[in-house]
């Protein structure tokens, strides 16, 4: 386990925890709308930091162009998605936005970020198995990619549900919006924790 992969796992884990916390039932009632918004924004920063390291890890360089490398492609697209999440979570902290402003400043970058995550996760899963469908629950790389794929699908469902309906000035489906984010964040957290090294088994002491 190299140090860079360890940091990627830790940063993704912290970011995922922030998103899960922000979407958790009653959290917004406990801390308030402003603090809830800050929680999401902080989480997006950790996501971006992790994605930047993962992008660099794919080729060993910060500035590279390697679209033929599946790991690089997944990393580059995922990194772009985290930047969209930076924008959406930052704009979401603004108060008194109209429905049109909410959809333009918050929903649009959130939707683009979710699309990027879906595409990146699909590429990463294909890079692991070299097929579009497989079932390898005992294979650690596959399990990480699968958790990220499910998390991306959940984030996508949340993005669709968060579109603000002009007539009501409310998201299309608040329950799906929050549950999608919560489930997706937990999946990303699981994938991130799997990146961390396993605890070595304790050797049994032999009697002298």
N, C-alpha and C positions, 0 to 999 in steps of 0.2 A: 504494500500500500504506500504510494508515494505521497509526499506532503501536500501536493497540489490537489490530488483527488480528495484527500481528507478535508481540505478547506472548502472545496466545492460542496461536499456533503454537508458540512457544518453550516455554510451560508444558505444553502437551499433549505436546510432543516429550520433555521431561524426564520427565513422568509415565509415558509409554509406555515409555521406556527403562528406567525402574525396574521396571515390571511384566515386561518382556521379560527383564531381568537376573534378577529373582527367580525366574522360571520356567525359566531356561536350564538345560540339563543340567549337572550337577555343581556348579552355583553354591552350592547349599545345603550340599554336602559340603565345599566350599572355605571358606565363611565361617561355617557353623553355622546352626542353625534360628533362633536369636534374631535374628541379623543379617539373615537372609533375610526374616523377618517385618517387621523395620524397613524394609527395602527396599520391600516392598509398601506399607506404611503411608505412607512418604514419597511414593511415587508417587501414592497416592490424594489426598494433599494438593495436589500439583501439578495433578492432574485437576480437583479442586474449584475451585482458583484459576482455571484456564483456563475451566471451565464457567461460573463466576460472571461473568467478563468477557464471555463469549459471550452469556449471558443479558441482561446490561446493554446489550450492543451492539445487540440486536434492536430495542429501542425507544428507546435513548438515555437510559434511566432505570433506576435500581436497583429502584425500587418501581413496578411496572406490572401491569396485568391486560389482556392482549390475546390471548385464545385464538383469535381469528380470524386472527391473524398466525402463519403457519406457522413462521417463523424463531423467534418468541417461544415457541411451543408446544414446538418441538424443544429450544430452549435451556433452558426451564424443566424439562422432563422429564429432560433429560440432567443438569442440575444436581442434581435430586433423586437421580438414579442415583449420582452421585459421592458424595453424602452417605451413601448406603447402603454404598458401598465404603469410606468412612472408617470406618464402624462395623464392618464385617466384617474389615477388615485390622487394626484396633485390637484387636478381640476375639481375632483369630487369634494375637496375640502372647502371650496367656495360656497358661500351661503346665498340663498334666495335666487337660484338659477331658474329660468323658465324651462318649460318642457323642451323647447327647441334648443336652448343653450345646453341643457343637460345631455340631450342626445348628440349634439355636435361636439361638446368638450369632454364629456365623460364616456358616453356609450360608444361613440365611434372608435376612439383609440382602444377601448376595452374590447370591442368586437375584433378589431385588427390584431390585437395582442393574442386573443383567444384563437384566431385562425392560424397565426404564426406558431402557437404552441401545438395545435393539432397537427400541422404539417411537419414540424420538427419532431414530434413524438412518433409519427408514422415513419419518418425516415430513420430515426434511431432504432425503432423496432425492426425495421427491414434490415438495417445494418447488422443487427445481432443474429438474425435468423436466415437472411437472404431469401425470405419468402414472406408473402403478405399474411399468411396465417400459420400459426404454430401454437403448441401448448407444451411449455417446458417449465413448469412451476418449480422444479428443483435446480434450474439453471439460474444462478444469481444475476448475470447480465440481462437475461430475458425477463426476470422478475422485476428488475429496476425499470426496464423499458416498458413493461406492461403496466406497472403502477403509474408511470408518467403518462401513458396513453389514456388510461381511464381517467386520470386527473384532468387531462386536457379536454376530454369529452365533457366532463362535469363542468369545467370552466366555460366551455362553449355553450352548454345548456343555460348556465347562469347568465351569460352575455345576452343570449336571445331573450331570456325572461326579464332582463333589466331595462329593456327599451321603454322609455317613458311615453305613455299614451297621452297625446295632447288634450283630449277631451276630459280626462280625469286628473291629469298632472301627476300620475302615479305609475310606477313600473308595471309592466304587463303582468308579471306574476312574482310577487314579493317572496312567496314561499320557495319557489324554484330558484329564484335568484340567490337567496341566502343558502339554501341547502346545496345547490350546485357548487357554490364557492367553498362551503364547508367540507363537503365530500372531496372535491378536487384538491383542496389544500391538504387533507389527510392523506390522500394518495401520493401527492408530491412529497409529503413528510416521510412516508414509508419508503419511497424510492431513495430519498436522501439518506435516511438512516442505513439503508443497505449498502450505500457507498462507503460507510465507515468500516474500519477493520473489525473482524470478529474477535471476540475475546478468546485468547489462547486458553486451552484446557489446562487445569491445574494438575501438575504431575503428582502422582501418588508417591509418597515417601516409602522406600523399602526399609524394612527393619535391619539393623546392623547385625 
